[in-house]
Structures are given as structure tokens and as C-alpha cells.
Amino acid sequence: MSVRVLGIDPGSRITGFGIVDQDGQQSAYVTSGCIRVQGDLLPERLKSIFEGISDIIMQHHPDEIAVEGVFMHRNAGSALKLGQARGAAICAAAVQSLPVSEYTPAQIKLAVVGRGRAAKEQVQHMVTVLLGLPASPQADAADALATALCHCHSRQVRSMTEALR
């Protein structure tokens, strides 16, 4: 049975998205891109993210959503804005009653590259290789595709674990 997964790399200025179809152990590229948010006011940007993700859901009909979790780097304000962008994307999925799974950046990098501290360029390269793409996607789209691939990998592991019970 094929499952369509929408991966989301949230950001208050650029939100990446990537869609893959998983059929057994095979993952196939569907589409990817970026929602580039304009405006100075955060509520306007959050509305754009919500509407952009809602449009993608309506157009591509994913079965499940995977979102990169918030990480705290140096700037607490940036982390809060990222959390709000995530919330807007998650709400778009929730309105459509779609299941949402969340993964840390380290989980995503480990699933796609094999190292939880991999560089962005390594993630882009492995996404390109794993999905057989002719060229590397833009960084935010690659991160979203990596999130979708991480979810696909997690689904496979859960399925194999349940089969052993």
C-alpha cells in the first residue's frame, strides 16, 4: 500500500516542503519547493505559511505529515518564531485531520545521512541520491524531503517491529 508523506521544514521566512510516496521499502519523489513568506508582521507570515501548506495539502492529498522539530541554537527569539511557524504548518494539517509526526534535526540527519550531526550539504546530497533526483533541491526543500524520508524510515521500522510481535 502506497503512503504519501508531506515533509515540512518550517521557517518564519522560508518554509520548505517535500512530498514522497512510500511503497514498501521504496520512496519516490513527488514534488518539493519553498513557501517564501513576505511581510514584516509575524501574523501575516504565519497566515501565509498556513495558507501555503493548506494549498499543498489540497493539491497533493498527503496521507501523513512529518515536521522538523524546534531546536534551540543561540537566539531564543528565533526559536520562538520557528515554533510559531511550525504551529501554523501543523494547524494546516490538523484542519484536514491528517496525522502529524515530529522529528528532531538529529533524528532526520541520522535517518538520511547516517550521522546525527551531518552538514546541510550532506543532507542535500543524500536526498538527491536516495530519491534519484537529477540535481540537488534548494536547501529548505531538501530538509523537508529529508524529514519525509525520515518519517518513511520510521514507518518501516515500526512495521517490521509490529510484524515480529
N, CA, C and O of each residue as an XYZ file, in Angstrom:
660
protein
N       0.835     -1.175      0.000
C       0.000      0.000      0.000
C       0.886      1.246      0.000
O       1.790      1.366      0.826
N       0.637      2.136     -0.889
C       1.417      3.364     -1.016
C       0.900      4.423     -0.043
O      -0.306      4.589      0.140
N       1.843      5.133      0.574
C       1.511      6.206      1.501
C       2.219      7.465      1.027
O       3.409      7.430      0.717
N       1.501      8.563      0.970
C       2.074      9.847      0.559
C       2.398     10.657      1.815
O       1.536     10.873      2.667
N       3.660     11.103      1.918
C       4.127     11.836      3.093
C       4.564     13.237      2.682
O       5.362     13.407      1.760
N       4.035     14.226      3.373
C       4.448     15.617      3.205
C       5.406     15.963      4.329
O       5.028     15.957      5.500
N       6.649     16.264      3.971
C       7.635     16.708      4.945
C       7.692     18.222      4.937
O       7.619     18.849      3.881
N       7.823     18.810      6.126
C       7.840     20.261      6.259
C       9.056     20.696      7.070
O       9.311     20.186      8.161
N       9.800     21.651      6.509
C      10.910     22.297      7.209
C      10.463     23.731      7.485
O      10.629     24.605      6.634
N       9.892     23.982      8.676
C       9.285     25.283      8.928
C      10.309     26.399      9.127
O      11.408     26.180      9.637
N       9.921     27.579      8.716
C      10.714     28.772      8.938
C       9.807     29.979      8.832
O       8.818     29.942      8.100
N      10.120     31.046      9.544
C       9.244     32.215      9.532
C       9.396     33.038      8.254
O       8.554     33.888      7.962
N      10.464     32.793      7.491
C      10.655     33.482      6.203
C      10.566     32.514      5.019
O       9.986     32.839      3.983
N      11.145     31.329      5.184
C      11.094     30.298      4.139
C      10.697     28.982      4.795
O      11.367     28.509      5.714
N       9.611     28.400      4.319
C       9.179     27.084      4.785
C       9.333     26.118      3.621
O       8.705     26.276      2.574
N      10.180     25.116      3.821
C      10.379     24.111      2.787
C       9.334     23.017      2.889
O       8.849     22.697      3.974
N       8.992     22.442      1.728
C       8.085     21.298      1.719
C       8.609     20.272      0.728
O       9.255     20.616     -0.262
N       8.322     19.017      1.008
C       8.712     17.933      0.114
C       7.749     16.782      0.272
O       7.365     16.421      1.385
N       7.361     16.208     -0.855
C       6.411     15.101     -0.824
C       7.043     13.874     -1.464
O       7.620     13.937     -2.550
N       6.915     12.745     -0.751
C       7.383     11.469     -1.276
C       6.278     10.435     -1.112
O       5.482     10.498     -0.175
N       6.244      9.492     -2.032
C       5.354      8.340     -1.925
C       6.186      7.168     -1.456
O       7.253      6.893     -2.006
N       5.695      6.470     -0.427
C       6.381      5.287      0.075
C       5.543      4.067     -0.252
O       4.365      3.987      0.095
N       6.173      3.123     -0.925
C       5.519      1.858     -1.259
C       6.452      0.752     -0.796
O       7.448      0.452     -1.455
N       6.128      0.148      0.337
C       7.034     -0.837      0.926
C       8.322     -0.167      1.357
O       8.311      0.757      2.170
N       9.438     -0.640      0.804
C      10.734     -0.070      1.152
C      11.199      0.984      0.156
O      12.292      1.533      0.298
N      10.378      1.269     -0.850
C      10.743      2.242     -1.881
C      10.099      3.596     -1.603
O       8.918      3.679     -1.267
N      10.892      4.653     -1.749
C      10.383      6.019     -1.634
C      10.594      6.719     -2.967
O      11.679      6.652     -3.545
N       9.558      7.391     -3.452
C       9.628      8.067     -4.742
C       9.295      9.551     -4.574
O       8.368      9.924     -3.855
N      10.070     10.371     -5.252
C       9.875     11.817     -5.235
C       8.577     12.189     -5.943
O       8.268     11.661     -7.011
N       7.819     13.106     -5.337
C       6.607     13.640     -5.967
C       6.848     15.102     -6.333
O       6.757     15.474     -7.503
N       7.152     15.924     -5.341
C       7.406     17.348     -5.584
C       8.074     17.958     -4.361
O       8.085     17.360     -3.285
N       8.624     19.141     -4.533
C       9.196     19.881     -3.409
C       9.295     21.346     -3.794
O       9.163     21.705     -4.964
N       9.528     22.181     -2.805
C       9.679     23.602     -3.054
C       9.708     24.379     -1.767
O       9.908     23.820     -0.688
N       9.506     25.675     -1.889
C       9.566     26.571     -0.732
C       8.403     27.548     -0.762
O       8.008     28.051     -1.814
N       7.876     27.798      0.404
C       6.903     28.865      0.589
C       7.715     30.053      1.084
O       8.212     30.045      2.210
N       7.848     31.065      0.250
C       8.614     32.261      0.618
C       7.638     33.297      1.145
O       6.783     33.803      0.418
N       7.784     33.596      2.416
C       6.842     34.446      3.118
C       7.312     35.892      3.076
O       8.467     36.195      3.377
N       6.402     36.775      2.697
C       6.682     38.215      2.661
C       5.972     38.886      3.830
O       5.066     38.314      4.437
N       6.396     40.100      4.131
C       5.727     40.881      5.170
C       6.582     41.011      6.405
O       7.431     40.168      6.692
N       6.341     42.081      7.128
C       7.099     42.341      8.344
C       6.395     41.848      9.598
O       7.041     41.557     10.604
N       5.080     41.755      9.539
C       4.319     41.360     10.718
C       4.216     39.842     10.803
O       3.860     39.175      9.832
N       4.531     39.312     11.974
C       4.526     37.864     12.167
C       3.160     37.240     11.878
O       3.112     36.189     11.240
N       2.048     37.837     12.317
C       0.747     37.220     11.998
C       0.517     37.049     10.493
O      -0.058     36.047     10.068
N       0.962     38.020      9.684
C       0.826     37.893      8.225
C       1.657     36.734      7.704
O       1.211     35.986      6.834
N       2.869     36.583      8.233
C       3.748     35.492      7.789
C       3.160     34.135      8.190
O       3.191     33.185      7.408
N       2.632     34.050      9.402
C       2.033     32.789      9.853
C       0.815     32.427      9.011
O       0.596     31.255      8.704
N       0.030     33.421      8.641
C      -1.127     33.185      7.767
C      -0.665     32.660      6.411
O      -1.286     31.755      5.852
N       0.417     33.219      5.881
C       0.954     32.758      4.596
C       1.418     31.305      4.671
O       1.197     30.526      3.745
N       2.063     30.950      5.780
C       2.509     29.561      5.957
C       1.304     28.633      6.027
O       1.268     27.603      5.354
N       0.322     28.997      6.837
C      -0.893     28.191      6.972
C      -1.568     27.997      5.616
O      -1.926     26.878      5.249
N      -1.738     29.088      4.878
C      -2.405     29.004      3.572
C      -1.567     28.228      2.562
O      -2.108     27.457      1.769
N      -0.251     28.426      2.585
C       0.619     27.702      1.658
C       0.583     26.201      1.892
O       0.456     25.428      0.943
N       0.694     25.782      3.152
C       0.637     24.349      3.469
C      -0.758     23.806      3.168
O      -0.888     22.689      2.667
N      -1.793     24.574      3.464
C      -3.166     24.141      3.149
C      -3.321     23.904      1.650
O      -3.927     22.913      1.243
N      -2.783     24.802      0.823
C      -2.859     24.643     -0.633
C      -2.132     23.379     -1.094
O      -2.630     22.644     -1.946
N      -0.959     23.135     -0.527
C      -0.185     21.940     -0.896
C      -0.966     20.681     -0.518
O      -1.018     19.723     -1.290
N      -1.567     20.686      0.660
C      -2.368     19.533      1.098
C      -3.545     19.312      0.151
O      -3.823     18.176     -0.235
N      -4.232     20.378     -0.221
C      -5.387     20.253     -1.113
C      -4.971     19.779     -2.510
O      -5.707     19.036     -3.160
N      -3.811     20.201     -2.962
C      -3.349     19.839     -4.303
C      -2.791     18.421     -4.383
O      -3.016     17.727     -5.375
N      -2.061     17.978     -3.346
C      -1.333     16.702     -3.428
C      -1.891     15.589     -2.547
O      -1.459     14.443     -2.678
N      -2.819     15.879     -1.668
C      -3.508     14.882     -0.849
C      -2.567     13.927     -0.102
O      -2.649     12.714     -0.297
N      -1.678     14.452      0.748
C      -0.823     13.544      1.526
C      -1.643     12.766      2.549
O      -2.709     13.206      2.981
N      -1.121     11.599      2.926
C      -1.769     10.769      3.942
C      -1.259     11.101      5.334
O      -1.986     10.982      6.320
N      -0.003     11.518      5.403
C       0.646     11.793      6.683
C       1.571     12.993      6.522
O       2.039     13.295      5.424
N       1.826     13.675      7.648
C       2.684     14.859      7.670
C       3.842     14.606      8.624
O       3.661     14.033      9.699
N       5.024     15.036      8.225
C       6.209     14.964      9.091
C       6.811     16.363      9.173
O       7.028     17.016      8.152
N       7.077     16.814     10.391
C       7.563     18.169     10.623
C       8.850     18.129     11.430
O       8.979     17.366     12.388
N       9.802     18.967     11.024
C      11.037     19.091     11.798
C      10.734     19.858     13.084
O      10.048     20.880     13.062
N      11.249     19.357     14.194
C      11.028     19.981     15.492
C      11.887     21.215     15.699
O      12.826     21.472     14.946
N      11.548     21.971     16.731
C      12.283     23.187     17.078
C      13.571     22.796     17.784
O      13.589     21.894     18.622
N      14.635     23.481     17.438
C      15.887     23.304     18.167
C      16.330     24.670     18.665
O      16.100     25.691     18.017
N      16.961     24.670     19.811
C      17.420     25.924     20.402
C      18.890     26.094     20.056
O      19.724     25.266     20.423
N      19.200     27.165     19.351
C      20.588     27.430     18.994
C      21.101     28.529     19.900
O      21.387     28.274     21.070
N      21.223     29.718     19.403
C      21.718     30.823     20.213
C      20.635     31.838     20.548
O      20.665     32.460     21.610
N      19.690     32.002     19.650
C      18.740     33.084     19.760
C      17.357     32.563     20.141
O      16.696     31.895     19.346
N      16.926     32.873     21.364
C      15.619     32.411     21.833
C      14.487     32.999     20.992
O      13.482     32.329     20.754
N      14.643     34.243     20.542
C      13.612     34.869     19.713
C      13.407     34.129     18.408
O      12.275     33.952     17.959
N      14.505     33.694     17.795
C      14.404     32.919     16.550
C      13.722     31.583     16.793
O      12.918     31.135     15.975
N      14.039     30.947     17.912
C      13.410     29.660     18.244
C      11.910     29.837     18.446
O      11.126     28.979     18.040
N      11.503     30.939     19.066
C      10.069     31.185     19.263
C       9.358     31.400     17.935
O       8.262     30.879     17.730
N       9.972     32.165     17.024
C       9.368     32.383     15.704
C       9.278     31.071     14.933
O       8.283     30.810     14.256
N      10.322     30.245     15.037
C      10.309     28.941     14.383
C       9.179     28.085     14.942
O       8.478     27.405     14.192
N       9.004     28.121     16.258
C       7.918     27.361     16.876
C       6.557     27.817     16.396
O       5.656     27.000     16.205
N       6.400     29.118     16.201
C       5.129     29.633     15.699
C       4.907     29.231     14.245
O       3.779     28.928     13.856
N       5.966     29.223     13.439
C       5.855     28.770     12.046
C       5.461     27.295     12.003
O       4.631     26.889     11.190
N       6.065     26.499     12.884
C       5.700     25.083     12.982
C       4.227     24.945     13.328
O       3.515     24.120     12.756
N       3.773     25.776     14.286
C       2.377     25.727     14.706
C       1.422     26.018     13.558
O       0.388     25.364     13.423
N       1.769     27.002     12.731
C       0.921     27.327     11.579
C       0.852     26.145     10.610
O      -0.219     25.825     10.095
N       1.994     25.497     10.363
C       2.025     24.339      9.457
C       1.254     23.157     10.051
O       0.509     22.479      9.344
N       1.436     22.916     11.340
C       0.739     21.808     11.996
C      -0.769     22.047     12.003
O      -1.547     21.112     11.813
N      -1.184     23.296     12.221
C      -2.625     23.619     12.193
C      -3.227     23.345     10.817
O      -4.360     22.874     10.719
N      -2.476     23.638      9.755
C      -2.968     23.353      8.403
C      -3.231     21.860      8.235
O      -4.211     21.470      7.600
N      -2.364     21.025      8.801
C      -2.566     19.576      8.743
C      -3.721     19.152      9.639
O      -4.527     18.301      9.261
N      -3.801     19.745     10.826
C      -4.844     19.371     11.783
C      -6.236     19.704     11.251
O      -7.183     18.952     11.482
N      -6.365     20.818     10.544
C      -7.657     21.200      9.965
C      -8.137     20.120      8.996
O      -9.340     19.901      8.858
N      -7.207     19.449      8.327
C      -7.553     18.386      7.384
C      -7.564     16.998      8.051
O      -7.697     15.981      7.370
N      -7.424     16.966      9.385
C      -7.416     15.719     10.176
C      -6.312     14.755      9.749
O      -6.498     13.539      9.761
N      -5.156     15.314      9.369
C      -4.029     14.482      8.966
C      -3.121     14.211     10.171
O      -2.887     15.107     10.983
N      -2.608     12.982     10.292
C      -1.686     12.690     11.392
C      -0.348     13.416     11.181
O       0.172     13.473     10.067
N       0.188     13.961     12.264
C       1.439     14.706     12.217
C       2.462     14.027     13.119
O       2.179     13.738     14.282
N       3.654     13.774     12.577
C       4.771     13.253     13.358
C       5.877     14.290     13.364
O       6.077     15.007     12.383
N       6.595     14.366     14.482
C       7.655     15.349     14.622
C       8.985     14.646     14.854
O       9.061     13.641     15.562
N      10.031     15.195     14.241
C      11.373     14.622     14.349
C      12.384     15.729     14.626
O      12.269     16.837     14.103
N      13.367     15.415     15.448
C      14.423     16.384     15.725
C      15.356     16.452     14.519
O      15.405     15.515     13.722
N      16.097     17.552     14.378
C      17.075     17.626     13.298
C      18.074     16.450     13.343
O      18.460     15.924     12.299
N      18.484     16.046     14.543
C      19.434     14.930     14.661
C      18.810     13.616     14.179
O      19.483     12.826     13.518
N      17.545     13.372     14.498
C      16.868     12.160     14.015
C      16.797     12.152     12.492
O      17.023     11.118     11.863
N      16.487     13.293     11.905
C      16.361     13.384     10.450
C      17.719     13.125      9.785
O      17.809     12.349      8.834
N      18.762     13.771     10.282
C      20.100     13.592      9.712
C      20.574     12.155      9.877
O      21.187     11.601      8.965
N      20.303     11.546     11.020
C      20.691     10.162     11.248
C      19.990      9.228     10.271
O      20.613      8.313      9.733
N      18.702      9.451     10.038
C      17.938      8.589      9.135
C      18.386      8.722      7.689
O      18.378      7.740      6.947
N      18.778      9.928      7.276
C      19.086     10.175      5.865
C      20.572     10.047      5.557
O      20.948      9.511      4.514
N      21.413     10.536      6.459
C      22.862     10.556      6.209
C      23.587      9.454      6.970
O      24.624      8.962      6.527
N      23.027      9.065      8.135
C      23.703      8.074      8.966
C      24.485      8.708     10.099
O      25.111      8.008     10.896
N      24.451     10.047     10.174
C      25.116     10.795     11.249
C      24.180     11.895     11.715
O      23.667     12.656     10.894
N      23.950     11.993     13.002
C      23.042     12.992     13.546
C      23.567     14.410     13.507
O      22.817     15.358     13.743
N      24.853     14.570     13.210
C      25.440     15.910     13.154
C      25.935     16.240     11.743
O      26.902     16.983     11.577
N      25.277     15.692     10.747
C      25.685     15.897      9.349
C      25.469     17.348      8.933
O      24.600     18.039      9.463
N      26.271     17.792      7.978
C      26.154     19.148      7.436
C      24.980     19.214      6.450
O      24.558     18.199      5.896
N      24.468     20.427      6.247
C      23.351     20.637      5.305
C      23.675     20.094      3.915
O      22.812     19.514      3.256
N      24.918     20.283      3.470
C      25.318     19.809      2.143
C      25.246     18.285      2.049
O      24.907     17.741      0.998
N      25.563     17.600      3.145
C      25.467     16.139      3.156
C      24.008     15.698      3.059
O      23.693     14.725      2.375
N      23.116     16.422      3.751
C      21.690     16.107      3.684
C      21.195     16.298      2.254
O      20.506     15.431      1.715
N      21.542     17.431      1.635
C      21.138     17.689      0.249
C      21.627     16.577     -0.671
O      20.873     16.081     -1.509
N      22.883     16.189     -0.515
C      23.462     15.155     -1.373
C      22.718     13.823     -1.207
O      22.369     13.180     -2.197
N      22.479     13.414      0.035
C      21.826     12.124      0.258
C      20.371     12.131     -0.200
O      19.883     11.120     -0.705
N      19.673     13.247     -0.033
C      18.303     13.343     -0.541
C      18.313     13.167     -2.058
O      17.473     12.462     -2.616
N      19.265     13.811     -2.715
C      19.393     13.705     -4.176
C      19.639     12.261     -4.592
O      19.026     11.768     -5.538
N      20.540     11.587     -3.883
C      20.887     10.197     -4.203
C      19.717      9.263     -3.891
O      19.327      8.454     -4.733
N      19.161      9.371     -2.687
C      18.100      8.446     -2.268
C      16.852      8.541     -3.134
O      16.165      7.542     -3.347
N      16.557      9.742     -3.636
C      15.362      9.917     -4.462
C      15.668      9.922     -5.956
O      14.758     10.074     -6.771
N      16.942      9.758     -6.325
C      17.322      9.703     -7.735
C      17.023     10.992     -8.483
O      16.594     10.965     -9.637
N      17.250     12.119     -7.824
C      16.958     13.412     -8.445
C      18.090     13.824     -9.385
O      19.247     13.479     -9.143
N      17.774     14.554    -10.446
C      18.809     14.982    -11.398
C      19.730     16.067    -10.839
O      20.854     16.230    -11.315
N      19.259     16.815     -9.824
C      20.064     17.868     -9.203
C      19.605     18.032     -7.757
O      18.507     17.615     -7.387
N      20.457     18.640     -6.957
C      20.111     18.870     -5.549
C      19.005     19.910     -5.434
O      19.063     20.955     -6.082
N      18.001     19.629     -4.616
C      16.966     20.636     -4.384
C      17.522     21.779     -3.528
O      18.564     21.631     -2.889
N      16.828     22.903     -3.518
C      17.195     24.024     -2.659
C      17.266     23.522     -1.210
O      16.568     22.570     -0.860
N      18.084     24.135     -0.374
C      18.370     23.637      0.978
C      17.110     23.395      1.814
O      16.986     22.345      2.444
N      16.177     24.346      1.831
C      14.973     24.177      2.654
C      14.076     23.061      2.116
O      13.464     22.330      2.895
N      13.995     22.928      0.806
C      13.226     21.839      0.199
C      13.905     20.497      0.480
O      13.227     19.503      0.739
N      15.236     20.465      0.430
C      15.975     19.238      0.736
C      15.737     18.816      2.181
O      15.551     17.632      2.462
N      15.741     19.785      3.098
C      15.470     19.467      4.505
C      14.058     18.905      4.676
O      13.850     17.988      5.470
N      13.094     19.446      3.942
C      11.721     18.944      4.016
C      11.632     17.523      3.447
O      10.953     16.667      4.014
N      12.317     17.279      2.330
C      12.340     15.924      1.761
C      13.028     14.957      2.728
O      12.599     13.813      2.870
N      14.090     15.412      3.391
C      14.775     14.581      4.382
C      13.825     14.243      5.536
O      13.839     13.124      6.049
N      13.009     15.207      5.937
C      12.024     14.971      7.004
C      11.018     13.913      6.562
O      10.670     13.026      7.341
N      10.551     13.999      5.325
C       9.621     12.996      4.795
C      10.290     11.621      4.733
O       9.672     10.618      5.088
N      11.545     11.568      4.286
C      12.271     10.293      4.220
C      12.491      9.701      5.613
O      12.401      8.487      5.796
N      12.777     10.553      6.586
C      12.929     10.100      7.976
C      11.628      9.446      8.445
O      11.646      8.393      9.082
N      10.512     10.077      8.125
C       9.216      9.519      8.514
C       8.984      8.175      7.826
O       8.505      7.231      8.455
N       9.316      8.088      6.556
C       9.167      6.823      5.828
C      10.007      5.726      6.478
O       9.550      4.593      6.630
N      11.228      6.065      6.858
C      12.119      5.101      7.523
C      11.507      4.672      8.863
O      11.511      3.487      9.195
N      10.988      5.623      9.621
C      10.372      5.309     10.913
C       9.151      4.417     10.736
O       8.914      3.519     11.545
N       8.376      4.658      9.685
C       7.213      3.814      9.396
C       7.655      2.376      9.112
O       7.025      1.425      9.576
N       8.741      2.224      8.347
C       9.252      0.888      8.025
C       9.688      0.154      9.290
O       9.372     -1.021      9.477
N      10.414      0.855     10.154
C      10.892      0.235     11.390
C       9.709     -0.191     12.254
O       9.700     -1.300     12.788
N       8.707      0.685     12.395
C       7.509      0.333     13.174
C       6.804     -0.886     12.575
O       6.357     -1.772     13.304
N       6.710     -0.923     11.257
C       6.045     -2.033     10.588
C       6.779     -3.353     10.825
O       6.160     -4.383     11.091
N       8.105     -3.304     10.724
C       8.901     -4.519     10.960
C       8.811     -4.956     12.408
O       8.756     -6.152     12.692
N       8.794     -3.999     13.333
C       8.692     -4.324     14.756
C       7.346     -4.965     15.056
O       7.272     -5.939     15.806
N       6.284     -4.422     14.474
C       4.952     -4.993     14.703
C       4.849     -6.381     14.112
O       4.159     -7.237     14.666
N       5.525     -6.624     12.989
C       5.481     -7.945     12.351
C       6.178     -9.002     13.209
O       5.854    -10.187     13.124
N       7.133     -8.573     14.032
C       7.862     -9.516     14.886
C       7.090     -9.889     16.149
O       7.435    -10.860     16.823
N       6.062     -9.134     16.469
C       5.298     -9.408     17.703
C       4.416    -10.593     17.581
O       3.718    -10.943     18.533
